[in-house]
């Protein structure tokens, strides 16, 4: 009898273990280095991530709360799909590489809440990270509203973070925040509260032992708001947060609402070494492909001259803009950007003349616009030209007739769902008229450049203009510029408007000339609006001018050679048969960089770097048989062109 009781107990224990095992499911990357475990705990869903057999992310919550249904508590798993291998390949010029291959294992979790309403969670695990999104499969024409997203990322206690605070809505100059224009806090302990209730922006970078993790979101299609990480992260547990109630397009909604069925954006977690994370393309791998109605070939990437960055508002005159068109032509740059108040200071009729003049010089014109609406009080014009579909079609048709190639739209100030729809409507309408788009005072692009090939760049960064405003920003530039290649600029084009080689009015530049020259290679942007002037270029050596006349507008490949966020960056980018290796030093000490040139099939290599005084340039040829280490001066840099 005792034997039978013991056997029954053992059988019950075995059944219990099997049931527990069935409540934990794994998705493994194709190369087996990443393992995601998904499981129910007290009828709520969680996930963990292991990288190279070591824990990378602890128990992290999943789920959403709709006004009509809770998908966080009292969940049950109806079924889990088998592993499915997902493959995708695409080309994208406005990226760190031209040809992309995406390979991931996919599993779908079919869930049901206490009231029998259904929600799926779709996981895809690639060699460089994890992505998941929610899906409501039911059909319902009644509008559903999400009140909270419980998605979390639970880091271990010793993890360090590089994070940019979100600015509070309706603050800043002319109440134009948020614009993603704060400095990243560097190497802070996880759990450090954000300075305000607005929280933290994406991308957010984390380092735990040997593993680097980058968080962002992709696939924002107008049916959801842009999100951020909440202010407080007790025990290193970061939760997704929604925008401030004031971050809306005029009198419209902020939080997500949609009919069913309904996909949410992808939550993206790049995982691996710093090199793997920096070279990852998950930010576009998971974005929607371009519509067949948009021809990517219509929108040329390039470089642009730009008077406003150094000369400000008084430079928007016919004569000065003609000078900057000549400057672009002399530099063999594709564009000239004409900034604020051109409609009143130059006028549409004279702008037509400038466009014709520029065309004869093989230069395209880009024109500035105020996003308008009630979300800011900025007086700059043109204003109130773009806020309705009818007005946009009228204005864009006029620009197309004038021969204008693109527009720069400024001062959006919001991440609400209605504001996200406004961005996408702008991109779609501009594409119909062959106009490229650059957004300033704006949100993070989140992979939009793949979906809308006419979106050439977005600011979403504290860029060069701030250096021209205040010495403190110039002092911060070396740290800032060596942080953002590992954060803001990892996945999305960034209009930092880099590179001043000579002087900035009333500002003492902290960086060397070679540091500045390296920035257009270190930073990726579909159009680089360069901050140097005709007078400044006249002061540099001929070989520097020649480099700036010929350096590429897009890249075939990108490799991180070495670096550490906020300290230094050495990056190699390929265009055609050449590699461009650029380095910048964010610290006030020399850096010695060893480069293995055999990896680049090098036949020759020429370097431009700082003089011993660090105030000008020197050039030379590298002996590839026994190359010496490259020395970066404090706050200095270099460019090597390898053929």
N, C-alpha and C positions, 0 to 999 in steps of 0.2 A: 504493500500500500504506500509506504514511504517512497519507494522507487517510482511509483506512478505519479505521485504528487511532485516529486523532483523533476520528472520528465515534463510534466505539464508546465511547471514554472520556467524551465529552460525553453520550452516551445513558445511560451508567451513572451519571454525576453527576446527571443529570436524574431518573432513577428513584430514586436515593438521597434527593434533596431531596423528592420526592413522598412517599416512605415516612416521612421525618422529619416532614413536614407532617401526615401521617395520624396520627402519634403525639401531636400537639398539637391539642386540641379547645377551642373557646371557647363560653362561655355569656355572652350579653350581656343587660343589663337592658333592659326595654321602652323606656326613654328614651335608651338607648345610652351612658349616662354610666359604667356599670360593666362591666368585661370580666374574666371569670374564665377563665384558661387552665389546662387540666388535661393532664398529659403524663407519659409514662414516662421515667424516667432510670435506667439500670442496672437495669431491671426492677422498680423501685419507683415508686410513683405520687406526684406532687406537683401543687400548684396555685399560681398567683399571682393577684393582684388588681391591676387598674389602675382608677384613678378619674379621670375627666376627662382621659384620655390620659396620666396620670402614674402611675408605679408607687406602689402603696400597701402591698402585702405581697409579700415576696420568696418564693423557692422554699420551699414549706411542705409537709411530709410528710403523707401519708394512710396509713391502714391500721390493722388490728387483729391481735392475736395471740390465738388460741384455744388451749386446751390441746391440741386435736387437730389444729390447722392454723395455719399462718403465712400471714397475708394482708398482709404487708409486703414480703417479698422474693420474687423470681422470679415476679412477676405478669405476666400477659398480658391484653390487652384483647380480649375476644371480639367485642364490638360496642358501639356508642354510639347511643342513640336520637336521633331528630331533635328539634329544638326543639319544645316543647309549651308553649303559653300557659296558665298556671294563673290562674284567677280565683276569688276568694272574697269574700263580703260577710257581715257579721254585726254585731249590736249587742251592746254590753257596757257596762253602767252603771259597773262597777268598773274604770275605766280613764281615761286622759287624754282620750278622746273617746267619744261614744256610738256613732256609725256608722263602721264600718271597711270599707275597700276594700283588698284585697290583690291585686296583679297581679305575676306573676313568670314568667320563662322557665325551663323545666325541661329538664334532660337527665339521662339515666340511663346510667352506665358499668357495663357487664357485664364482670366480671373473673373470672379463673381463676388459681389458684395452681399451684405445681409438681406437686401431687398431684391436679390437676383438680377441686378443690373450688371452689365458686363464691361470689362476693360481689358485690353491687352497691353503687355509691355514687350517691346521688341528689342532684343540685345544683339549687337554685332561686335565681335571681338577680332581685331586685326593684330598684326605683329607689333604695331606701334600704339595700340590703345583700345579703349572701350567706348562704345556709343550705345545709347538706348533712348527710346522715346515711347510715349504712350499713344494708344489708339482706342477710340470708342467705336466699336464695329456696328452698333445699332443704327437704324435709319429713323430720323426724327426731324421734321421741319421746324419744330419749336426751338427757339434760341436757348442754348445751354450756356451757363456762366460758371467759370472756374473762380473760386474765391481764394484758394490757397494751393500752392504746390509744396508737397512735403519732401520732395527729392533732397537728399543730403549727401555730403561727402565727408566721411568721418576719418580724420587723420590721427596718426599716433602722436603722442605728447611731445616727442623730441623733433618733430618736423619743423622746418623753417619755411617761410613764405615770402614771396615778392608780390605785393598786391597794391592796386591803385584804388584809393578811396573814390566812391561815387560822390559827386557834388550834389548839394541839395537843390531841388527844383526851384526856379524863380530867384536864384541868387546870382551873384557875379555881375559883370558889366552888362547894363541894360537888361538884367534879369534873364540872361540867355542860357544859364545852366539848366540841365547837365549837358556837358560837351566832351566828357572823357578827357579832360585837360588838367588832371592832377598828377603830381609826381608819385611814382611807385614807392611805397614803403619797402625797404630792402632787408631781406633776411630777418624778418620778425618772427617771433614765436607764434605758432598756430594758437588760436584762441584770443589773440589780441583784438579787442573791439575796434571796429572802424571809427573814425573820428566823429561821425554823425550817424543818425538813423538811416541815412540813404544807403549805407552798406558799401560793398566792394564791386568793382566792375570785372568783366572778363577781358582778356584771359588772365587767370591767376595761376602763378607758378609756385610749386612746392618741392621741397627736397627732404627725403627721408632715407637715411643711411646711404645706400648706393643707388637709390631710385629717385628719378625726377618725375613729377606729375604736373600736367597743365590742364586746367579746366576752362571750357568755353561752351558755347552753344552754336548750332548750325541748323539751317533749314527753316529759318524764320520767314514764313510765306504770307503774312498778313492776317492769319487766323489766330495769332497769339501775340502777346506783348513781348518785348525784349525783357529779359530778366537780369538779375544780378545776385550776388551773395548777400545774405542778411548781415546786419551790423554785428550781432553777437554770435559767437561760435563756441559755446561752452564745451570744454573737453575736446576742442579741435573739431567740433561737428558743425560744418557749414551747411546752411539750408538755402535753397533757392528762394529769392524774394521777388516781389512784383514792384513796379514803379510807383512813385508818388502820384497821388490822385490828380495833381496839377500837370502831369506830363502827357497831355492830350492834344490832339488836333482839335480845333475850335468846336467846343460843345459836344464832343464825342467821347467814346469810352476809352478806358485805360486798361482794365483787366481783361483777360481772354474771354471771348464769347463766340459761339459758332453753332450752326446746326450739326447734326450727325449724319454720316460718320465724320470723324475728326481726328487728324493726326496732330500731335504736338511737335515742337522742334526737337532735334537731337540734343541730348546732353552728352558732351564729348570729354573724354578723359584720356589725354595722351600720356603714355607711361613708358619709361625706359631710362636709358642713359641720357645725359644732357644732349649729346650728339643726336640720338635717335629722336628725342622730342623736338629739337630744333629743326631737324630735317623732315619731320612728319608733314604730311599734307592732308590730315584728317579734316581740316577746316574747309577744304573744298571737295574732298572725296565724298562727303556726306551731303553736300549741297545739291540742289536740283539742277540738272543740265539746262542749258539755254533753250529757250523756246525756238522752234523751227522758224518762227516769224522774225527772229533777230539774227542778222548776219554778222558774225564777229569780224569779218573782213572789212566792214565799213569803218571800224574804229581803230585808228592807228595809235599805238603807244609811242612815247617819246619823251623829249625834254622841252622845257619851256623857260623863256625869259620872263621876268616879272618885276616891274618897277616898284610896286607898292611895298614889298618886303623891306626895302631900305629907305625909300623916299617918301612913303606913306601917301596920304590923301592928295597932297598938292602935285603929285606926279601924274595924276589922271588928266592929262591934257593931250591934245592932238599931237603936238610936236614931240613931247617926251615919249609917247607911245610909238610914234614913228621911229624914234631913235632905238627903242627896245625891239621893234620889228627888225631893224637893221642889225641889231646885236644878235638876235636869234639867227638871222640869215648868215651872218659872219661865223657864228659858232656851229652852223649846220644843225641847229636844233629845230624841231618840228613845229613849235608853237610859241606864241606870245600870249600871256594872260593879262587882260585888262580888267582892273578891279573896280571898287565901289564908285558909284555916282557917275559912271561913264555916260549914262543916258542924259544927264543934265549938263555935265561938263564938256562932253564931246557931242552927244546927240546921235540919233539913229542915222541921220543923213550923212554926217561926217564919218560915222562908224562904217557905213557902207564903203566910203572912200578908202578908209584904213584897211578894210577887209580886202578890197581889190588890190591895194598897194602890197599887202602882205602876200596875197596869192601870187603876185608877180615875182615875189622874193622866195616863193616856195615855203611860206610860213602860214600856218593856220592860226586863226584868232579864237581865244577862249574868253567868254564874258561872264562877269560876276552878277549874281542875283541874290536878293534878300528872300528868304523863305516866306516871310510875311506871316500873316495870321495874328491871333491875339496872344501868342505865347511869348512875344518879346516886344520891346519898345524901341528897337533899333531904327534909326531914321534913314540909314543908307538906302539908296535906290539903285536899280529898279525894284519896286516893291509892289505887292499885290498883283503880280502878273502870273503867278503859278498856282494859286491855291484852289482853282477849279479846273476841271477837265477842259471846259470850253475856253477858258483864258489861256491855258497851256497850249492848246492846239493853235490858237491864234498867234501867240508869241513865237512858238517854235517854227511855225510856217514862215514867219517873217525872218527869223534867224537863218533858216535854211536858204531862203531866197537871197539873203545878204552874203551867204557863203561862210557863215560862222561854223566852226567845227565842234565846239563844245561849250558847256556852261559850268560855272562854279556856283553852287547854291549854299548859302550860309545861314547860321543861327536857327537850328531846329529846336533844340531844347526839350527833348522828351523821348521816352521809350514806350509810351502807351501803345496799345494795339492800333488805335486810330492813327497815331503818328507813324507807326511802321507802315501802315497801308499807304500813307501819303508818300513816303520814300519810294515805295514800289511803283506807285502810279506815276511818279516823276520819271523813274527809269524807263518804264514802258512807253510813256508818251514821247520822251526824248528820243528813244530808239527809232520811233516811226519816222523821225525827221533827220536821222543820221547824226544826232548830237551825242557826244560823249558827256558824262556827268562826273563831277568832283564835288563831294559834300564837305563843308567845313562846319565847325560848331555842331558836330554830329555824333551819332551813335557809332558803335563798332560795326563794320560791314557784315561779319558773320557768314562769310562765304558767298555773298551776293554777287561778287565779280564773276563767278562761274555761271550763275543763273542769268545775269544781265551783263553781257560782254561790253556794253557801253559804259558801265560803271568802271572808270579807270582808276580811281583812288578816292580815299576819304581821309580826313584829318584825324579826328578821334585821338588826339595826342597833344601834349604840351610841346609845341614845335618851335621852329626858329623865330617866329614872330615874337614870342615871349622873351627870347634872348635880346631882341632889339628894344624891348620895353624897359628892362630892369637888369642891373648888374648881378643881382642874386641869381637870376635865371642863367646868366652867362657862367657864373661860378658853378652851377649845378650841372651844366651841360655834359662834362665828361662822365659823371656817374649815370646820368639819365640816358645818354646815347649808348652806353654799354649795357644798359638794362633792357631797353625796349626791343633789341633783336631777339631776346629770349622770352618776350612777353607779347606786347601789342602787335609786333610785326611778324610773328611766327607764321600765321596763316593768312593774314589779310594785308592788302596794299595800304601803305601809310604815307600820307602827304605831310611829312615833317617839314618840307621845303628847305632842304639842307644846303650847306656849303657856302660859307663866306671865307674867302681866301685872303682878303686884304684888310678891311676895317669896317666896323659898325659904328655909326654916329653915336657918340657919348657913351660907348660901352668898351671896356677892355676885355677882349676875348681871352678866355682861359685856355682854349685849345690851340694847338699848333696848326700851321697851314696844311700839313700832310694829314692830320686828323680830319680836317674839314674835307679834304679832297677824297678821303676814303668813304665818307658818309653816303654818297649816291650809289656806291657798290654795296656797302653794308646794309642800307635800308632798301627795301623793295617797294616800288610804286609804279603803277602803270604809266603815269606821267610824273616825271620829276620836275617840280617847279623850283628852279635853282636860285639861290639867294644872292649870287654874285651879280655885279653890275658891269657895264661896258668899261667904266673907268678902272674897276678892280681887276678885270681880266687883263687890262693893258699893263698891269704891274707884274704879272707872273711870267716865268720863263716860257719860251716857245714850246718846249716839250710838254708842259702842263696844258697849255692851250690846245695843242694837238691832241692830247689825251681826251680832253673835254669835248672836242669836236667829233670824236670817233667812238666814245664808249657806248656800249649797247643800251637799248631801251627795254630789252626783255632777255630772259635767261633760259638756257637749255637745262641747266642743273645747278644745284647748290650743295655745298658741303661745309659743315662746321669743322674747322681745323683745330681750334682750341678756344677756350674762353671760360668766363665765369660771370654771372650776372652782376653788373655794377662795378666790375674790375677791368675786364678786357674782352675783346672779341677779335677773332681771326677767322675770316670766312672766305671761301672760294666759290666763285660763280662762273659758270661756263657759258660762252656764247660762240657758236660756230666751232672753230678749231682752237679758240683761245680760252684760257682760264684767267680770271681776274681775281687775284688774292689780295684782300684788303684787311688791314688790322687797325684797331684803335685802342688806346690805353686810357682807361678811366681813372688811373691813380697817379699820384705824384712821385712815382719811383720808376726807374727803368724796367722794361720788360724784355726778356730775351726769348725769342720765338724760333723754334726749330721747325723747319718745313721739309717734308720728304717730297722732293720734286719728282721722284720716280713715279709717283702716283698719277702724275699729270702728263706722262709721256712727253716730257719737256725736251725741246731742242734748243730753246733759248729763253731767257727770262730777264726782263728789265725792271728795275725798281725805281720808284719815286718815293723819297722819304724826306725827313727833316734834316736840316743842317745841324751842326753841333750846337749852334745857338738856338735852334728850334723856332726861328722866326721866318724862315724861307725854305726853299726846296733844294734838294740835290738829287741827282740821278746817277744810275750806274747799271752795269751788267753783272748778273750773278754767275759765278763759276759753277756750273751744274755738276762738274766732276767732284768738286769738294766744296759744296756751298757752306758759307759761314752762317751762323744763326743771325736772324734779323733782330736788330735792337730797336725797340720803340722807346722814344724819349718820354718823360712824364707828360701826360695829356697829349701825346703825340700819336703818329700813325704812319702807315705806308700803303702803297699800291704796288703790286707786282703783276706784270702782264706776262703770261707764260704762253709760248707758242710751240 
